[in-house]
């Protein structure tokens, strides 16, 4: 949508015209108008590029946000600062390094965007020689040397892997090259035909399938320092001139790429150049508030000086050795620029200064009065523009404005602006509204009119997919075979029978007995979860059968009560909610993010449950920050529209307060009363809320376990939402159980406790798993080690340097103040506050709100922050005495950081010199290892192994999971539950297919073993020919043209589908030489043929024999080049339609 009308009007303003004059050094523009002034300036002049310098990273992001809306996303980019400490042994993120390299190259070659915004920290930082940066350009239908490209990309810092999932990775499979460029939103797939690029497209990480085609891509380096000849020669010189760093110089001189090598940039360059040295000649420079930028650079210099002593201890070198600095003085960039520069100041220092007059929108958040104020502006001939956050929230905004008695019109370029006519609604979003009195234009943001705060975080395409079923299955892992019991998995082996090769899974049992399981029977094998070192089963004996029988009898006793509960819920008549209303659509459209695919599914499942007459009991399990709250909000609003009350149960007062803010701001435009019931309220306020709940005046209440009190009664409770279920004790859950039979229950959990997992995974409760993380959310760097002051000082200073905040968790109220004072003496420049659950309610609320608003840098707190607190600016977590916390607690605490797309750090520290118990060690090891996004589900499964699994209903410990493994245990429970419920149990009957053809996935085709395992598993569960065709297309897309053995395997899978449909359990073939030509005879059993079908098969395939007594068909394929396909085709002609009964019996 074009903002030309507004920009045309502003471009006639004196301040904007002054920006265009290089001779004018200072222009005054208030902060809320700076994006509009810069956009008008760009609209006015012609320049290669405009480089804008801001004092802080936050201001750069805010300016980028608004300018991208006004000028277009492609026209505005940020030149980012490193998010690490100077000289730290950690590299910046690949995305940061890639973006810096890309913009540096584009600026030098005059190919950059219209506007580049850079925080002063990034501007003053030394850059590597840009003339060494040469991107790799790839175009469709053009020549590409695969080997040469691979080598070049590896030299550019890309890491070779088996499967591309993260930025900076490449994978090669035959003629296919997958690359995830550091600057791209999705990975790229190149498919070669010989040496020519035949296919070029983007693919999704989640399923690895191609999504869109591209004509050309440009790939920039994944490192800011590349081992070019000048860099290597410089490193060789340093070996003798700076011997204290010889270990690093030698690695760089050898052309090695390693983590943290960027720290040595100041030693590896001949001259101190910044990004400004590479601006094109016909470009302009704008400093925003240069005095404040100067102060920031001085702070940066002081921080670097403080860090040197810490680093010299860490690296065991003299402080004098670390004389180089990563940033140049402010004067160097301010006074020595090669291009015309102008300063924008937020306040006028003299009356003569050129100034753009603007005002903020004063009625922010007060919805009841904006109609009157806007009407007054229209009466004064103002043109009023309302900027919606997105195209989908535009209609909601229109409805809100019209409910205030105002006319609206969706703005188009061809509309003649008539100031007294209507409010013009446009798509945005923008950060804040602004009024320009001189040109009589008011621009209002959606937040100005609704009072809703828009989160700065973006969400979009999935960046990592659900982890595949057999990813954890390594050689030496424990597995369970359905018929033979617990074994050690020894990998995939290829065995030859005659001249035919096939893949088998090799399992090792007690006394070294070996079992070779055909690859197509992979469904009989499942990973073992339930104990660290289970005893191996004995092959051929009755032990395993006895074990399964014993466990099954134990399960029968347990599930009787469970199914009684389930049946009670099924037979209880609940309330069937009507379909979505227009208001429901409005609320959903006001969601400021793009829903992830998993969220869409979860929301749909919850709504379908609510629209049924049976009460809902659904668990939504998703890692922290994956969007569970939005699902709850939509369900709550759906219930409220049917005049039902909603209760949201949370474990902590802080989370109750945060949810209250979230629900209130999102639903502010609707006639809904939302209250919070927690200890933050006075006794009088609590009494009022309780009374209004019983009278039905309160529609939605958010509270802690206070909701369980005897005095709390609802007029008509329709939906209970339980957040962070794992935090509630058994007693509270028993109370919940009383409610569950009659009302809808939606449970949210990030790390569900094992018992919750048991009930969900075995079909008693409905389960939805959110696997897709928000866009650009990165795994958290997790450090597990002993408590050391220098670690803490470096961690906190790093965060302060990048303008972030820190959670310091010290879970002992008795000496928490002492810990805070120790931190104050270690880092005097940090603003430190203390928060814990025993504080006065008002004081605690003020401290937490102050921290949220940026009044403090470090919050020293107990685990009170564990549940659901959403503070995107907090990206470092330090936990003291981490060995005393549970696995779920550690994972939840770690989930409080890394919510903004920035690199996050978690330090789990144990007392120095203390010895850890085995359980504490295993917990810390599990959290340290499970750092990928979405690992909460895996952590909960691991929790089963560490502390064992209680039975489903009670709290006692039991060994039945350990005996058979978690997966088989779940299956046994499912079977017993189905039997008690009278439901038929779907079973994938095993079909024996033995054919004299090579049918396998060659190791050369799919080299990564867990991917081959997953490929075999998916093929084994195919039910329809369409499923097999889909897999065939996927393999071709991901791995290239199918080899003959893989084609045969797919044909066998088609045969299995048709055989399963007809009840056939055995197909065996053999080759017979007839007249010097091999022909295949295939035995199929059991199969029932009518007389006419017998005649037909003998006519089509001469020599075939049908025996009716054993229901056996021997079919002969004379001279057929595709006997399997012919057999599939024949069976398809025989098989009945899927909705008709079969004419044969098993």
Secondary structure as GFF3:
##gff-version 3
##sequence-region A 1 1146
A	DSSP	alpha_helix	4	10	.	.	.	ID=ss1
A	DSSP	alpha_helix	14	19	.	.	.	ID=ss2
A	DSSP	beta_strand	26	29	.	.	.	ID=ss3
A	DSSP	three_ten_helix	31	33	.	.	.	ID=ss4
A	DSSP	alpha_helix	34	44	.	.	.	ID=ss5
A	DSSP	beta_strand	49	54	.	.	.	ID=ss6
A	DSSP	alpha_helix	57	71	.	.	.	ID=ss7
A	DSSP	three_ten_helix	73	75	.	.	.	ID=ss8
A	DSSP	beta_strand	76	79	.	.	.	ID=ss9
A	DSSP	alpha_helix	94	108	.	.	.	ID=ss10
A	DSSP	beta_strand	115	119	.	.	.	ID=ss11
A	DSSP	alpha_helix	120	123	.	.	.	ID=ss12
A	DSSP	three_ten_helix	130	132	.	.	.	ID=ss13
A	DSSP	beta_strand	136	139	.	.	.	ID=ss14
A	DSSP	alpha_helix	146	155	.	.	.	ID=ss15
A	DSSP	beta_strand	159	160	.	.	.	ID=ss16
A	DSSP	beta_strand	169	173	.	.	.	ID=ss17
A	DSSP	beta_strand	176	179	.	.	.	ID=ss18
A	DSSP	beta_strand	187	193	.	.	.	ID=ss19
A	DSSP	beta_strand	196	203	.	.	.	ID=ss20
A	DSSP	beta_strand	210	213	.	.	.	ID=ss21
A	DSSP	beta_strand	216	219	.	.	.	ID=ss22
A	DSSP	alpha_helix	229	241	.	.	.	ID=ss23
A	DSSP	three_ten_helix	243	245	.	.	.	ID=ss24
A	DSSP	alpha_helix	246	253	.	.	.	ID=ss25
A	DSSP	three_ten_helix	261	264	.	.	.	ID=ss26
A	DSSP	alpha_helix	265	268	.	.	.	ID=ss27
A	DSSP	three_ten_helix	275	278	.	.	.	ID=ss28
A	DSSP	beta_strand	283	288	.	.	.	ID=ss29
A	DSSP	alpha_helix	290	315	.	.	.	ID=ss30
A	DSSP	three_ten_helix	319	321	.	.	.	ID=ss31
A	DSSP	alpha_helix	330	335	.	.	.	ID=ss32
A	DSSP	beta_strand	341	345	.	.	.	ID=ss33
A	DSSP	beta_strand	355	356	.	.	.	ID=ss34
A	DSSP	three_ten_helix	367	369	.	.	.	ID=ss35
A	DSSP	alpha_helix	370	379	.	.	.	ID=ss36
A	DSSP	beta_strand	383	388	.	.	.	ID=ss37
A	DSSP	alpha_helix	394	403	.	.	.	ID=ss38
A	DSSP	beta_strand	408	410	.	.	.	ID=ss39
A	DSSP	beta_strand	423	427	.	.	.	ID=ss40
A	DSSP	beta_strand	434	436	.	.	.	ID=ss41
A	DSSP	beta_strand	441	445	.	.	.	ID=ss42
A	DSSP	alpha_helix	446	450	.	.	.	ID=ss43
A	DSSP	beta_strand	478	481	.	.	.	ID=ss44
A	DSSP	beta_strand	485	497	.	.	.	ID=ss45
A	DSSP	beta_strand	500	508	.	.	.	ID=ss46
A	DSSP	three_ten_helix	510	512	.	.	.	ID=ss47
A	DSSP	beta_strand	514	518	.	.	.	ID=ss48
A	DSSP	three_ten_helix	519	524	.	.	.	ID=ss49
A	DSSP	beta_strand	525	527	.	.	.	ID=ss50
A	DSSP	alpha_helix	543	571	.	.	.	ID=ss51
A	DSSP	alpha_helix	582	589	.	.	.	ID=ss52
A	DSSP	alpha_helix	597	610	.	.	.	ID=ss53
A	DSSP	beta_strand	617	622	.	.	.	ID=ss54
A	DSSP	alpha_helix	628	640	.	.	.	ID=ss55
A	DSSP	beta_strand	645	649	.	.	.	ID=ss56
A	DSSP	alpha_helix	653	666	.	.	.	ID=ss57
A	DSSP	beta_strand	674	677	.	.	.	ID=ss58
A	DSSP	alpha_helix	683	695	.	.	.	ID=ss59
A	DSSP	beta_strand	700	703	.	.	.	ID=ss60
A	DSSP	three_ten_helix	705	708	.	.	.	ID=ss61
A	DSSP	beta_strand	717	723	.	.	.	ID=ss62
A	DSSP	three_ten_helix	725	727	.	.	.	ID=ss63
A	DSSP	alpha_helix	730	740	.	.	.	ID=ss64
A	DSSP	beta_strand	744	749	.	.	.	ID=ss65
A	DSSP	alpha_helix	754	761	.	.	.	ID=ss66
A	DSSP	beta_strand	766	770	.	.	.	ID=ss67
A	DSSP	beta_strand	781	786	.	.	.	ID=ss68
A	DSSP	alpha_helix	789	801	.	.	.	ID=ss69
A	DSSP	beta_strand	805	809	.	.	.	ID=ss70
A	DSSP	three_ten_helix	813	815	.	.	.	ID=ss71
A	DSSP	alpha_helix	816	826	.	.	.	ID=ss72
A	DSSP	beta_strand	832	835	.	.	.	ID=ss73
A	DSSP	alpha_helix	841	852	.	.	.	ID=ss74
A	DSSP	beta_strand	858	861	.	.	.	ID=ss75
A	DSSP	three_ten_helix	863	865	.	.	.	ID=ss76
A	DSSP	beta_strand	874	879	.	.	.	ID=ss77
A	DSSP	three_ten_helix	882	884	.	.	.	ID=ss78
A	DSSP	alpha_helix	887	894	.	.	.	ID=ss79
A	DSSP	beta_strand	905	910	.	.	.	ID=ss80
A	DSSP	alpha_helix	918	929	.	.	.	ID=ss81
A	DSSP	alpha_helix	936	947	.	.	.	ID=ss82
A	DSSP	beta_strand	949	950	.	.	.	ID=ss83
A	DSSP	beta_strand	957	958	.	.	.	ID=ss84
A	DSSP	alpha_helix	960	964	.	.	.	ID=ss85
A	DSSP	alpha_helix	966	981	.	.	.	ID=ss86
A	DSSP	beta_strand	992	994	.	.	.	ID=ss87
A	DSSP	alpha_helix	1009	1020	.	.	.	ID=ss88
A	DSSP	alpha_helix	1025	1039	.	.	.	ID=ss89
A	DSSP	alpha_helix	1044	1062	.	.	.	ID=ss90
A	DSSP	beta_strand	1066	1074	.	.	.	ID=ss91
A	DSSP	beta_strand	1077	1085	.	.	.	ID=ss92
A	DSSP	alpha_helix	1091	1100	.	.	.	ID=ss93
A	DSSP	beta_strand	1105	1107	.	.	.	ID=ss94
A	DSSP	beta_strand	1112	1117	.	.	.	ID=ss95
A	DSSP	alpha_helix	1123	1134	.	.	.	ID=ss96
###
